[in-house]
């Protein structure tokens, strides 16, 4: 395996933001997550590090190509129908692709400080960079957006909560069920309790594998933490009655207070 994967041994400078991905061009923003043909296969290997799983660069298998194409189709725009309504920071995060070197730098910074380097997967309010910035009391929305990249969680469903603007996540154990969201790297140790407090006792922290795309168009995997609904399912709206959409959050009073 490439040494580049072993971010546990990587050190970083005083700022792990400096190596974040560049901002997308206007053309890239307009395209977002367009499907491309040069797919790569997935292989799981956690022996060298606690977070990333490796990518096999070969793409000879038809199944492997279909896997990558399926990811991009299911992930497209995170389920957003009205892209023109999205704030600039959200467009930046949606278009962002992080390289292995960038992830190594961010995770290496946290590990060197003996902090938890596990990324988060957010599928609701916290998937918006400006919302997450407010929750974790960060001071730079753009830097935060550049530590986010679109991801996909399988075996779960995202359902609307009755009378609420936010969604809930419930397990189905069926890989045909997918939830698009944002993978976030570089959350500091002191910020994690702030996220717990925001999620409140309605949600419990869980860990599972999420897929995301590299700048090379390869699909890779990482273990990530996310919050799952722990209340009664009678408070959730069945899919046949209506799907939750990211646009719903923009109508909430809390989101109207955010600086995007």
Kinemage of the C-alpha trace (Angstrom):
@kinemage 1
@onewidth
@group {chain A} dominant
@subgroup {mainchain}
@vectorlist {calphas} color= white
{ca unk a 1} P 0.000 0.000 0.000
{ca unk a 2} L 1.187 3.527 -0.708
{ca unk a 3} L 2.859 5.409 2.143
{ca unk a 4} L 0.482 8.256 1.304
{ca unk a 5} L -2.305 6.291 2.968
{ca unk a 6} L -0.513 6.148 6.312
{ca unk a 7} L -1.627 9.496 7.684
{ca unk a 8} L -0.992 8.317 11.258
{ca unk a 9} L 2.693 9.049 10.692
{ca unk a 10} L 2.099 12.387 8.985
{ca unk a 11} L 2.743 15.662 10.763
{ca unk a 12} L 1.328 19.018 9.824
{ca unk a 13} L 2.117 22.672 10.164
{ca unk a 14} L 0.345 25.095 12.457
{ca unk a 15} L -2.730 25.189 10.230
{ca unk a 16} L -4.329 22.150 8.635
{ca unk a 17} L -6.548 24.412 6.572
{ca unk a 18} L -3.766 25.626 4.314
{ca unk a 19} L -3.785 22.460 2.210
{ca unk a 20} L -7.551 22.312 1.722
{ca unk a 21} L -8.954 21.861 -1.750
{ca unk a 22} L -9.215 24.866 -4.020
{ca unk a 23} L -12.499 26.627 -4.493
{ca unk a 24} L -14.416 25.352 -7.529
{ca unk a 25} L -14.799 27.331 -10.704
{ca unk a 26} L -18.202 28.670 -11.686
{ca unk a 27} L -18.403 25.901 -14.263
{ca unk a 28} L -17.702 23.266 -11.627
{ca unk a 29} L -20.311 24.732 -9.323
{ca unk a 30} L -22.888 24.547 -12.092
{ca unk a 31} L -22.019 20.905 -12.799
{ca unk a 32} L -21.695 19.774 -9.154
{ca unk a 33} L -21.525 16.025 -9.062
{ca unk a 34} L -21.775 15.115 -12.739
{ca unk a 35} L -21.218 11.439 -13.467
{ca unk a 36} L -17.869 10.604 -15.081
{ca unk a 37} L -16.866 7.357 -16.741
{ca unk a 38} L -13.392 6.710 -15.272
{ca unk a 39} L -14.508 4.779 -12.201
{ca unk a 40} L -12.278 2.941 -9.717
{ca unk a 41} L -12.988 -0.112 -7.624
{ca unk a 42} L -13.402 -0.332 -3.877
{ca unk a 43} L -11.234 -2.382 -1.552
{ca unk a 44} L -11.397 -2.329 2.210
{ca unk a 45} L -8.130 -2.272 4.144
{ca unk a 46} L -8.010 -0.690 7.579
{ca unk a 47} L -4.694 -2.223 8.621
{ca unk a 48} L -2.578 0.905 8.164
{ca unk a 49} L -4.846 3.577 9.615
{ca unk a 50} L -8.026 4.031 11.657
{ca unk a 51} L -9.999 6.095 9.174
{ca unk a 52} L -9.446 5.743 5.436
{ca unk a 53} L -9.885 2.591 3.437
{ca unk a 54} L -7.865 2.081 0.298
{ca unk a 55} L -8.735 2.485 -3.357
{ca unk a 56} L -7.764 -0.093 -5.947
{ca unk a 57} L -6.879 1.860 -9.073
{ca unk a 58} L -7.914 -0.936 -11.431
{ca unk a 59} L -11.280 -0.561 -13.076
{ca unk a 60} L -11.463 -3.665 -15.242
{ca unk a 61} L -14.554 -5.080 -13.601
{ca unk a 62} L -17.951 -4.108 -14.944
{ca unk a 63} L -19.331 -4.422 -11.412
{ca unk a 64} L -16.704 -1.987 -10.115
{ca unk a 65} L -17.566 0.552 -12.791
{ca unk a 66} L -21.242 0.162 -12.005
{ca unk a 67} L -20.500 0.671 -8.310
{ca unk a 68} L -18.842 4.014 -8.947
{ca unk a 69} L -21.520 5.145 -11.399
{ca unk a 70} L -24.235 4.158 -8.937
{ca unk a 71} L -22.547 6.192 -6.196
{ca unk a 72} L -22.489 9.333 -8.315
{ca unk a 73} L -26.090 8.896 -9.405
{ca unk a 74} L -27.345 8.359 -5.853
{ca unk a 75} L -25.182 11.137 -4.423
{ca unk a 76} L -26.020 13.745 -7.055
{ca unk a 77} L -26.720 17.110 -5.406
{ca unk a 78} L -27.434 15.456 -2.026
{ca unk a 79} L -31.078 15.230 -3.020
{ca unk a 80} L -31.355 18.985 -3.540
{ca unk a 81} L -33.941 19.904 -6.170
{ca unk a 82} L -33.613 23.691 -6.116
{ca unk a 83} L -29.878 24.327 -6.460
{ca unk a 84} L -30.423 28.024 -7.114
{ca unk a 85} L -31.661 28.396 -3.535
{ca unk a 86} L -28.510 26.987 -1.966
{ca unk a 87} L -26.123 29.401 -0.184
{ca unk a 88} L -22.608 29.840 -1.658
{ca unk a 89} L -20.925 27.915 1.173
{ca unk a 90} L -23.135 24.904 0.468
{ca unk a 91} L -22.306 25.049 -3.238
{ca unk a 92} L -18.619 25.152 -2.337
{ca unk a 93} L -18.908 22.076 -0.109
{ca unk a 94} L -20.927 20.151 -2.710
{ca unk a 95} L -18.303 20.775 -5.382
{ca unk a 96} L -15.348 20.046 -3.112
{ca unk a 97} L -13.203 16.914 -3.555
{ca unk a 98} L -10.416 16.253 -1.048
{ca unk a 99} L -7.172 14.533 -1.960
{ca unk a 100} L -5.469 11.864 0.142
{ca unk a 101} L -2.711 14.346 1.003
{ca unk a 102} L -5.247 16.861 2.292
{ca unk a 103} L -6.987 14.234 4.405
{ca unk a 104} L -3.632 12.975 5.689
{ca unk a 105} L -2.684 16.487 6.750
{ca unk a 106} L -5.947 17.137 8.563
{ca unk a 107} L -6.087 13.764 10.339
{ca unk a 108} L -2.371 13.845 11.103
{ca unk a 109} L -2.790 17.211 12.812
{ca unk a 110} L -5.486 15.787 15.107
{ca unk a 111} L -3.637 12.536 15.829
{ca unk a 112} L -0.460 14.417 16.713
{ca unk a 113} L -2.506 16.326 19.280
{ca unk a 114} L -3.962 13.035 20.600
{ca unk a 115} L -7.413 14.000 19.353
{ca unk a 116} L -10.112 11.904 17.723
{ca unk a 117} L -9.619 12.034 13.940
{ca unk a 118} L -12.827 10.207 12.987
{ca unk a 119} L -14.769 12.282 10.445
{ca unk a 120} L -18.479 12.993 10.716
{ca unk a 121} L -21.259 12.301 8.248
{ca unk a 122} L -24.060 14.884 8.332
{ca unk a 123} L -27.312 14.549 6.413
{ca unk a 124} L -29.454 17.390 7.807
{ca unk a 125} L -28.838 20.798 9.381
{ca unk a 126} L -25.138 20.206 9.988
{ca unk a 127} L -24.544 19.371 6.312
{ca unk a 128} L -24.768 23.124 5.685
{ca unk a 129} L -21.318 24.666 6.377
{ca unk a 130} L -22.778 27.843 7.891
{ca unk a 131} L -24.981 25.824 10.226
{ca unk a 132} L -22.107 23.589 11.319
{ca unk a 133} L -19.890 26.653 11.841
{ca unk a 134} L -22.451 28.075 14.263
{ca unk a 135} L -22.834 24.763 16.092
{ca unk a 136} L -19.098 24.194 16.645
{ca unk a 137} L -18.343 27.912 17.134
{ca unk a 138} L -15.872 28.040 14.273
{ca unk a 139} L -14.996 31.386 12.747
{ca unk a 140} L -14.559 30.644 9.051
{ca unk a 141} L -17.329 29.156 6.937
{ca unk a 142} L -15.180 28.827 3.809
{ca unk a 143} L -12.429 26.863 5.566
{ca unk a 144} L -15.055 24.552 7.011
{ca unk a 145} L -16.700 24.040 3.597
{ca unk a 146} L -13.306 23.021 2.209
{ca unk a 147} L -13.053 20.257 4.809
{ca unk a 148} L -16.390 18.855 3.625
{ca unk a 149} L -17.101 16.592 0.676
{ca unk a 150} L -20.239 14.767 -0.503
{ca unk a 151} L -20.684 11.262 0.869
{ca unk a 152} L -23.117 8.371 0.750
{ca unk a 153} L -24.345 6.112 3.560
{ca unk a 154} L -25.926 2.756 2.686
{ca unk a 155} L -28.334 0.659 4.725
{ca unk a 156} L -30.143 3.651 6.219
{ca unk a 157} L -33.078 5.956 5.420
{ca unk a 158} L -33.502 9.689 5.976
{ca unk a 159} L -37.054 10.496 7.031
{ca unk a 160} L -38.852 13.725 7.850
{ca unk a 161} L -39.882 14.361 11.466
{ca unk a 162} L -43.461 15.462 12.042
{ca unk a 163} L -43.684 19.189 12.723
{ca unk a 164} L -39.905 19.714 12.449
{ca unk a 165} L -37.557 21.128 9.822
{ca unk a 166} L -34.822 18.561 10.440
{ca unk a 167} L -34.715 14.902 9.336
{ca unk a 168} L -33.995 11.658 11.173
{ca unk a 169} L -31.873 8.671 10.247
{ca unk a 170} L -33.096 5.104 10.783
{ca unk a 171} L -31.394 1.803 10.006
{ca unk a 172} L -32.846 -0.545 7.378
{ca unk a 173} L -29.828 -2.859 6.844
{ca unk a 174} L -30.704 -2.820 3.141
{ca unk a 175} L -27.897 -1.573 0.897
{ca unk a 176} L -30.449 -0.445 -1.649
{ca unk a 177} L -31.407 2.272 0.840
{ca unk a 178} L -28.990 5.198 0.625
{ca unk a 179} L -28.648 8.558 2.345
{ca unk a 180} L -26.636 11.365 0.703
{ca unk a 181} L -24.887 13.855 2.939
{ca unk a 182} L -21.569 15.536 3.697
{ca unk a 183} L -18.409 13.964 5.133
{ca unk a 184} L -16.582 16.431 7.394
{ca unk a 185} L -12.926 16.089 8.371
{ca unk a 186} L -10.981 17.989 11.028
{ca unk a 187} L -13.541 18.432 13.811
{ca unk a 188} L -11.570 19.261 16.971
{ca unk a 189} L -11.972 17.448 20.270
{ca unk a 190} L -13.509 20.444 22.046
{ca unk a 191} L -16.066 20.839 19.243
{ca unk a 192} L -17.467 17.308 19.468
{ca unk a 193} L -19.455 17.899 22.704
{ca unk a 194} L -20.992 20.968 21.037
{ca unk a 195} L -22.353 18.748 18.264
{ca unk a 196} L -23.656 16.267 20.845
{ca unk a 197} L -25.467 19.073 22.649
{ca unk a 198} L -27.010 20.376 19.424
{ca unk a 199} L -28.295 16.935 18.457
{ca unk a 200} L -29.821 16.585 21.960
{ca unk a 201} L -31.227 13.382 23.433
{ca unk a 202} L -33.341 12.720 20.341
{ca unk a 203} L -30.329 11.253 18.553
{ca unk a 204} L -27.567 8.790 19.410
{ca unk a 205} L -24.060 8.685 17.936
{ca unk a 206} L -23.264 5.748 15.644
{ca unk a 207} L -20.432 4.757 13.293
{ca unk a 208} L -20.563 3.156 9.869
{ca unk a 209} L -18.755 3.208 6.526
{ca unk a 210} L -19.501 6.057 4.108
{ca unk a 211} L -18.418 6.446 0.483
{ca unk a 212} L -16.934 9.581 -1.022
{ca unk a 213} L -15.155 10.676 -4.187
{ca unk a 214} L -11.526 11.742 -4.622
{ca unk a 215} L -10.346 14.401 -7.109
{ca unk a 216} L -9.167 11.533 -9.347
{ca unk a 217} L -12.825 10.409 -9.612
{ca unk a 218} L -12.032 7.249 -7.633
{ca unk a 219} L -14.571 6.225 -4.974
{ca unk a 220} L -13.173 5.409 -1.542
{ca unk a 221} L -14.536 4.728 1.936
{ca unk a 222} L -14.069 5.928 5.481
{ca unk a 223} L -15.558 5.119 8.835
{ca unk a 224} L -17.536 8.131 10.032
{ca unk a 225} L -19.663 9.126 13.012
{ca unk a 226} L -23.259 10.265 12.569
{ca unk a 227} L -26.441 10.722 14.588
{ca unk a 228} L -29.376 8.315 14.449
{ca unk a 229} L -32.962 8.765 15.647
{ca unk a 230} L -33.620 7.090 19.016
{ca unk a 231} L -37.266 8.091 19.503
{ca unk a 232} L -40.492 6.433 18.410
{ca unk a 233} L -41.063 5.892 14.698
{ca unk a 234} L -44.581 7.256 15.112
{ca unk a 235} L -42.976 10.722 15.100
{ca unk a 236} L -41.514 10.126 11.639
{ca unk a 237} L -43.246 10.678 8.310
{ca unk a 238} L -43.301 7.577 6.063
{ca unk a 239} L -41.664 8.055 2.659
{ca unk a 240} L -44.958 7.582 0.856
{ca unk a 241} L -46.343 10.628 2.698
{ca unk a 242} L -43.473 12.903 1.768
{ca unk a 243} L -39.689 13.062 1.620
{ca unk a 244} L -37.502 15.429 3.608
{ca unk a 245} L -35.540 17.862 1.411
{ca unk a 246} L -32.516 20.046 2.277
{ca unk a 247} L -34.519 23.014 0.998
{ca unk a 248} L -36.876 22.558 3.959
{ca unk a 249} L -34.151 23.730 6.322
{ca unk a 250} L -33.809 27.057 4.551
{ca unk a 251} L -37.367 27.884 5.599
{ca unk a 252} L -36.627 27.470 9.312
{ca unk a 253} L -36.246 30.484 11.579
{ca unk a 254} L -32.928 29.178 12.894
{ca unk a 255} L -31.395 28.935 9.425
{ca unk a 256} L -32.552 32.449 8.630
{ca unk a 257} L -30.206 33.709 11.364
{ca unk a 258} L -27.123 32.187 9.721
{ca unk a 259} L -24.484 34.108 7.807
{ca unk a 260} L -23.685 32.069 4.708
